[in-house]
């Protein structure tokens, strides 16, 4: 399916970014998706990876059980989340646990499911249903991925993405208090914190302090602290200290950054910056004094490390993780 007549991708992206309230963003995203692909219907679902589920947050042209929650291993959303890349399903009705009504004719047509990324995590998935006679050409899927990613900032700002760290740490019966401006954290941050607390047992007193550059987790162990006696745990990019405090027992303090350090080599970072500027392989090669084949290898490594499958998605993911200096808005400016 080719792009709709008169459709301008840059204008659509700018329009989606014009108002970062979640509901207007998702409505505009779905409207532009329909114009781009000629699609008959679509939906956007928000991912809660820690809970293993997703929720239908917006839809058009079909009743996809808006507002309902589903397991992350079912439907088109589950397939795109599991594969971490755009997925084209030739006939939606053949998909296990699809959510369109059995009599809906759109079940006999193809569907494209595109993940939306933030800080290296899939936070939402947009599903587009084509007419029965339609198809999704490669260029249309690439443009759809670029357009869909623009909703990431609104989803994060809405507070409806991310893991509640307090809820994760309370699961073992711990008493948890929070300080600072509470914010959802990426699942990876929650996993690191949960592992640290689990090492101390259960039913502990845990404090969470939300700081500008990361979260501080403090765990009070009223026993002898033997869980940490051998050696303090270590975390990537952060710091952990263990000390005995008179009247409190043993206290662990862990500073966990919100964003992980860049995973790229110096040369990959150079290539990535020129990718952000929109240079071709040959232009990058000329600028850096490399062969185009070497540049291709660096780009392949960048896409592997960002978990993406095209240049645009790699740049957006790097920017969302703070691995490039600009904000995500300038990726399309």
C-alpha positions as CSV (number, residue, x, y, z in Angstrom):
1,X,0.0,0.0,0.0
2,X,1.6,3.3,-1.0
3,X,1.4,6.6,0.9
4,X,-1.8,8.6,0.5
5,X,-2.0,11.2,-2.2
6,X,-0.6,14.5,-0.9
7,X,0.6,13.0,2.3
8,X,3.7,14.9,3.8
9,X,5.5,12.9,6.5
10,X,7.3,15.9,8.0
11,X,4.1,17.9,8.3
12,X,2.4,15.0,10.0
13,X,5.2,14.5,12.5
14,X,5.1,18.3,13.3
15,X,1.4,18.1,13.8
16,X,1.6,15.1,16.2
17,X,4.2,17.0,18.2
18,X,2.1,20.2,18.3
19,X,0.3,19.2,21.5
20,X,1.8,16.6,23.8
21,X,-1.3,15.7,25.8
22,X,-1.7,12.0,25.3
23,X,-5.3,11.7,24.0
24,X,-5.0,14.4,21.3
25,X,-1.6,13.0,20.3
26,X,-3.0,9.5,19.8
27,X,-6.0,10.8,17.9
28,X,-3.8,12.8,15.5
29,X,-1.4,9.8,15.2
30,X,-4.2,7.5,14.1
31,X,-5.6,10.1,11.7
32,X,-2.2,10.6,10.0
33,X,-1.7,6.8,10.0
34,X,-4.9,6.4,8.0
35,X,-3.8,9.1,5.5
36,X,-0.4,7.6,5.1
37,X,-1.5,4.0,4.5
38,X,-5.1,4.3,3.4
39,X,-5.9,2.0,6.3
40,X,-9.4,1.1,7.3
41,X,-8.8,1.1,11.1
42,X,-6.2,1.2,13.8
43,X,-5.5,1.3,17.5
44,X,-2.7,2.2,19.9
45,X,-2.0,0.1,23.1
46,X,0.2,1.1,26.0
47,X,2.6,-1.5,27.4
48,X,3.1,-2.4,31.0
49,X,6.1,-4.8,30.6
50,X,6.6,-5.3,34.4
51,X,3.0,-6.5,34.7
52,X,3.1,-8.5,31.4
53,X,0.1,-6.8,29.9
54,X,-1.1,-4.0,27.6
55,X,-4.1,-1.7,27.5
56,X,-6.0,-0.4,24.4
57,X,-5.7,3.4,24.7
58,X,-7.1,4.7,21.4
59,X,-8.8,3.3,18.3
60,X,-10.5,4.4,15.0
61,X,-12.6,2.6,12.5
62,X,-13.1,-0.6,14.5
63,X,-14.1,-1.7,18.0
64,X,-10.9,-3.2,19.4
65,X,-12.2,-3.3,23.1
66,X,-10.9,0.1,23.9
67,X,-9.8,0.4,27.6
68,X,-9.5,-3.4,28.1
69,X,-6.2,-5.0,29.2
70,X,-4.7,-8.1,27.7
71,X,-1.6,-10.4,28.3
72,X,1.5,-9.3,26.4
73,X,1.8,-12.6,24.6
74,X,-1.4,-12.2,22.5
75,X,-2.7,-10.2,19.6
76,X,-0.8,-8.1,17.0
77,X,0.5,-5.9,19.9
78,X,2.0,-9.0,21.6
79,X,3.7,-10.1,18.4
80,X,5.3,-6.7,17.8
81,X,6.4,-6.4,21.4
82,X,7.9,-9.9,21.4
83,X,9.8,-9.3,18.2
84,X,10.8,-5.8,19.0
85,X,10.2,-4.6,15.5
86,X,7.4,-3.8,13.0
87,X,5.4,-6.8,12.1
88,X,3.1,-7.3,9.1
89,X,0.4,-9.9,9.5
90,X,-0.9,-11.1,6.1
91,X,-4.4,-11.9,7.4
92,X,-5.4,-10.6,10.8
93,X,-8.0,-13.3,11.3
94,X,-5.4,-16.0,11.4
95,X,-3.7,-14.4,14.3
96,X,-4.1,-16.1,17.7
97,X,-6.2,-14.1,20.1
98,X,-7.0,-11.2,17.9
99,X,-9.5,-8.6,19.2
100,X,-11.6,-7.7,16.2
101,X,-15.1,-9.1,16.2
102,X,-15.4,-12.4,14.3
103,X,-17.7,-10.9,11.8
104,X,-15.6,-7.8,11.1
105,X,-14.4,-7.9,7.4
106,X,-11.1,-6.3,8.4
107,X,-10.2,-9.7,9.9
108,X,-9.6,-10.9,6.3
109,X,-7.1,-8.2,5.5
110,X,-3.5,-7.5,6.6
111,X,-2.4,-5.6,9.7
112,X,0.8,-3.8,10.6
113,X,2.0,-3.6,14.2
114,X,4.7,-1.0,15.0
115,X,6.4,-0.7,18.4
116,X,7.0,2.7,20.0
117,X,10.3,3.0,21.9
118,X,11.5,5.1,24.8
119,X,14.9,4.6,26.5
120,X,15.4,1.2,24.9
121,X,12.1,-0.1,26.0
122,X,8.9,-0.8,24.0
123,X,6.3,1.4,25.7
124,X,3.4,1.1,23.2
125,X,2.3,-0.5,19.9
126,X,0.3,1.0,17.0
127,X,-1.7,-1.5,15.0
128,X,-3.0,-0.5,11.5
129,X,-5.6,-2.6,9.6
130,X,-5.5,-2.4,5.8
131,X,-8.5,-3.0,3.5
132,X,-8.9,-6.6,2.4
133,X,-7.4,-6.0,-1.0
134,X,-4.6,-3.9,0.4
135,X,-1.0,-4.6,1.5
136,X,1.8,-2.9,3.2
137,X,4.8,-1.9,1.1
138,X,8.2,-1.7,2.8
139,X,8.4,2.1,2.4
140,X,5.0,2.5,3.9
141,X,6.0,0.5,6.9
142,X,9.3,2.5,7.3
143,X,7.3,5.8,7.1
144,X,4.7,4.4,9.5
145,X,7.5,3.6,12.0
146,X,8.9,7.1,11.8
147,X,5.4,8.6,12.3
148,X,4.4,6.3,15.1
149,X,7.6,7.0,17.1
150,X,6.5,10.6,17.5
151,X,3.9,9.7,20.1
152,X,6.6,8.4,22.5
153,X,7.1,11.8,24.3
154,X,3.4,12.2,24.9
155,X,3.1,8.7,26.4
156,X,6.0,9.3,28.7
157,X,4.8,12.8,29.7
158,X,1.3,11.4,30.5
159,X,2.8,9.3,33.2
160,X,1.1,6.2,31.7
161,X,4.3,4.6,30.7
162,X,6.9,3.1,33.0
163,X,7.0,1.0,36.1
164,X,5.9,2.1,39.5
165,X,9.1,1.3,41.4
166,X,7.3,1.4,44.8
167,X,4.8,-1.2,43.6
168,X,7.6,-3.5,42.4
169,X,9.4,-3.3,45.7
170,X,6.3,-3.8,47.8
171,X,5.6,-7.2,46.3
172,X,7.7,-9.0,48.8
173,X,5.9,-7.4,51.7
174,X,8.4,-4.5,52.2
175,X,7.4,-1.2,53.7
176,X,8.2,1.4,51.0
177,X,8.3,5.2,51.3
178,X,9.0,7.7,48.5
179,X,10.5,11.2,48.4
180,X,10.9,13.7,45.6
181,X,8.8,14.1,42.5
182,X,7.6,10.5,41.9
183,X,8.1,9.3,38.4
184,X,7.7,6.0,36.6
185,X,11.0,4.3,35.8
186,X,12.1,2.1,32.9
187,X,11.7,-1.7,33.5
188,X,15.4,-2.1,33.6
189,X,15.8,0.3,36.5
190,X,13.0,-1.5,38.4
191,X,14.8,-4.9,37.7
192,X,18.1,-3.6,39.1
193,X,16.3,-2.2,42.3
194,X,14.3,-5.3,42.8
195,X,17.4,-7.5,42.5
196,X,19.2,-5.4,45.1
197,X,16.3,-5.6,47.6
198,X,15.8,-9.3,47.0
199,X,19.3,-10.0,48.1
200,X,18.4,-8.7,51.6
201,X,15.4,-11.0,52.0
202,X,11.8,-9.8,52.4
203,X,9.7,-7.5,54.7
204,X,12.3,-4.8,54.7
205,X,12.0,-1.0,55.1
206,X,12.8,0.6,51.8
207,X,13.1,4.3,50.9
208,X,13.0,5.6,47.3
209,X,14.4,9.1,46.5
210,X,13.7,10.4,43.0
211,X,16.7,12.6,42.0
212,X,17.3,14.6,38.8
213,X,19.7,12.1,37.3
214,X,18.6,8.8,38.9
215,X,16.8,7.1,41.7
216,X,18.3,6.4,45.1
217,X,17.1,3.2,46.8
218,X,17.9,2.8,50.6
219,X,17.3,-0.5,52.3
220,X,17.3,-0.9,56.0
221,X,18.2,-4.4,57.4
222,X,17.7,-4.7,61.1
223,X,19.7,-8.0,61.2
224,X,23.4,-8.3,60.8
225,X,23.3,-7.5,57.1
226,X,24.9,-10.8,56.2
227,X,23.2,-10.7,52.8
228,X,25.7,-8.0,51.8
229,X,28.6,-9.0,54.1
230,X,30.7,-10.8,51.5
231,X,30.8,-7.8,49.1
232,X,28.6,-4.9,48.2
233,X,26.6,-5.5,45.1
234,X,27.7,-3.7,41.9
235,X,25.5,-2.0,39.3
236,X,26.4,-0.6,35.9
237,X,26.7,3.2,35.8
238,X,25.7,3.6,39.5
239,X,27.1,3.2,43.0
240,X,26.2,1.0,45.9
241,X,27.4,1.5,49.5
242,X,26.7,-0.6,52.6
243,X,27.3,0.7,56.1
244,X,26.1,0.0,59.7
245,X,24.2,3.0,61.2
246,X,23.8,3.1,64.9
247,X,20.2,2.7,65.9
248,X,19.2,1.6,62.4
249,X,21.2,-1.6,61.6
250,X,22.8,-2.1,58.2
251,X,21.8,0.3,55.5
252,X,22.3,-0.2,51.7
253,X,22.3,2.9,49.5
254,X,22.1,2.4,45.7
255,X,22.1,5.2,43.2
256,X,20.7,3.9,39.9
257,X,20.8,6.2,36.8
258,X,17.6,6.6,34.8
259,X,19.6,6.2,31.6
260,X,22.3,3.7,30.8
261,X,25.7,4.9,29.5
262,X,26.2,4.9,25.7
263,X,27.0,1.4,24.4
264,X,28.9,2.6,21.4
265,X,32.6,2.8,20.5
266,X,34.0,6.2,19.7
267,X,33.8,5.6,16.0
268,X,30.2,4.3,16.2
269,X,29.3,7.5,18.1
270,X,30.8,9.6,15.2
271,X,28.8,7.6,12.7
272,X,25.6,7.9,14.8
273,X,26.0,11.7,15.0
274,X,26.3,11.9,11.2
275,X,23.3,9.6,10.8
276,X,21.4,12.1,13.0
277,X,22.3,14.8,10.5
278,X,20.8,12.7,7.7
279,X,24.0,11.9,5.8
280,X,24.2,8.9,3.4
281,X,26.7,6.1,3.8
282,X,28.9,7.6,1.2
283,X,28.8,11.1,2.8
284,X,29.6,9.6,6.2
285,X,32.5,7.6,4.7
286,X,33.9,10.8,3.1
287,X,33.5,12.9,6.2
288,X,35.2,10.3,8.4
289,X,37.8,9.0,5.9
290,X,36.3,5.5,5.9
291,X,35.1,3.1,3.2
292,X,31.3,2.9,2.7
293,X,31.5,-0.8,3.6
294,X,33.1,0.1,7.0
295,X,30.4,2.6,7.6
296,X,27.8,-0.1,6.9
297,X,29.4,-2.3,9.5
298,X,29.3,0.5,12.1
299,X,25.6,1.2,11.3
300,X,24.8,-2.5,11.6
301,X,26.5,-2.4,15.1
302,X,24.5,0.7,16.1
303,X,21.2,-0.9,15.1
304,X,22.1,-4.1,17.0
305,X,23.0,-2.2,20.1
306,X,19.8,-0.1,19.9
307,X,17.6,-3.1,19.1
308,X,16.3,-1.4,16.0
309,X,16.1,-2.3,12.3
310,X,16.5,1.0,10.4
311,X,18.5,4.2,10.7
312,X,15.7,6.4,11.8
313,X,14.7,4.1,14.7
314,X,18.3,3.8,15.7
315,X,18.7,7.6,16.0
316,X,15.5,8.1,17.8
317,X,16.3,5.3,20.3
318,X,19.8,6.8,20.9
319,X,18.3,10.2,21.5
320,X,15.6,8.9,23.8
321,X,18.3,7.2,25.9
322,X,20.4,10.4,26.1
323,X,23.1,8.9,24.0
324,X,22.9,12.0,21.6
325,X,22.9,15.5,22.8
326,X,19.6,16.7,21.2
327,X,16.1,16.1,22.5
328,X,13.7,13.8,20.6
329,X,11.9,16.8,19.1
330,X,14.9,17.8,17.0
331,X,15.1,14.4,15.3
332,X,12.4,15.6,12.9
333,X,12.9,19.3,13.0
